[in-house]
Amino acid sequence: MGAIYKAQDQRLQGKVVAVKEMSESAIAPSERTRVLESFQREAELLARLEHPSLARVTDRFQEGERHYMVMELIEGQTLEKLMEGRSDPFPEDQVLAWADQLCDVLSYLHSQKPKIIYRDVKPANVMVVDVSGQVKLIDFGIARFFKPGKRKDTIEFGTDGYAPPEQYGKSQTNEQSDIYALGAMLHQLLTLRDPLTTPFKFPPVCSLNPRVSREVEAAIAKAVEPHKSKRHQSTEEMRTALLGNGTVKRRRPPAKGKRKPASPAARPPSVPGKLASTPASLDFGAVPAGGGAPAQSLAITLPAGERATLSTDVPWLHVRPQSVSKSGSQVTVTLNTTRLKPGRLQLRGGWLKRWIGWHTRIFVPAKQDVHAHVEMELKDGSRQRVLVSVTVGPQPLLVLIGWMVTIGAMLVEAAFVVGALGILVIVMLLGI
């Protein structure tokens, strides 16, 4: 129904913004009123809310049958995009860092007067900012105000797999509805299991990913209870159950009227202007697993008399030299591509795609986006991190072999099913 543009606001000295466009001509007449109201509601909600995990709306206007919303530009990727091609679930500490921020912003929404229920927590609606790792909730088109005493929502919306039972018209959505959707998403991030596999039923997280702690498993299991009364009663309660006394630092909601950038708890402290690199991040682009990849360079900025020690947080990333004492020193960053592994092809959709996807996830390699960091540390312990991004691609021959094995396995399964049905028909006929 529209598009999003990267633009410059000439009234604000060319400030770069995002402009969300919606065209009435692309909307069916029967849906036009509802969609326009949703677009207007999203603009009005975001214009009055202030939180580090929400995109700020600065303007809204109309040109003919096209409606526009001017928003803060977010440079990053959605969790859905980050999941594409992954063969392993996300590490627990990373998921908890995201969960901490999401609980914080949902708690902020639920504390409004009246309460705001987001109603569409899912990987496609959570964006991770490239450099800082800050998460942002996007797309407020179906958010609604909670009305005490109301038995059910006027309009049922949501995304299958993440929406709780009450979002299908059985009762009014409230805080527990957002808690359910957040639990379903965290379950998927820690297991890579599509919540649509069996709607409203979630196997224990540890049965799919033994590396997850029992406390986190129990917190997610309580969040996705079908009955609202059995779930966590607030996002703060859910955050306590998830984090406990762990290492992820709890953050207080921002003071009203102030907008302060936040960073994930696992991120080391940095000293802007004191220790930095040029460029601020590295992107190696598409690299074949086991193939060649050109080295890249970083220029390190240091205060006088300081020395920086450099290291990496993954075995496939190397930096040389590992110590510099002169500002402007160049260090070389290289990849060991033999230790990089591609992901696995995952297909989503109807039953046929899910059946094919079950095989491709096992046999067919696919591109996978991976991230790591070059860490720089001064003598006083101050640190800065440089984000390194790589898209790992599979060898074409392995992709071909994977598809051949997939097709062969599916043909065998189909033949077995047809044969079993044939035998059943014969037995029934003979019985008659």
SULWOSUL-V676639 format. One record per helix or strand. SS is the DSSP state (A for helix, B for strand). FROM is the first residue (numbers start at 1). LEN is the number of residues. If there is no record, write none. Layout:
{{SS	FROM	LEN} {SS	FROM	LEN}}
This chain:
{{B	2	8} {A	10	3} {B	15	9} {A	24	3} {A	29	20} {B	54	1} {B	57	7} {B	66	7} {B	76	3} {A	79	5} {A	92	19} {B	116	2} {A	123	3} {B	126	4} {B	135	3} {B	144	2} {A	165	4} {A	175	17} {A	205	4} {A	214	10} {A	228	3} {A	235	9} {B	276	3} {B	281	8} {B	296	6} {B	308	5} {B	317	4} {B	323	2} {B	329	7} {A	337	3} {B	343	2} {A	351	13} {B	365	2} {B	368	10} {B	383	11} {A	396	36}}
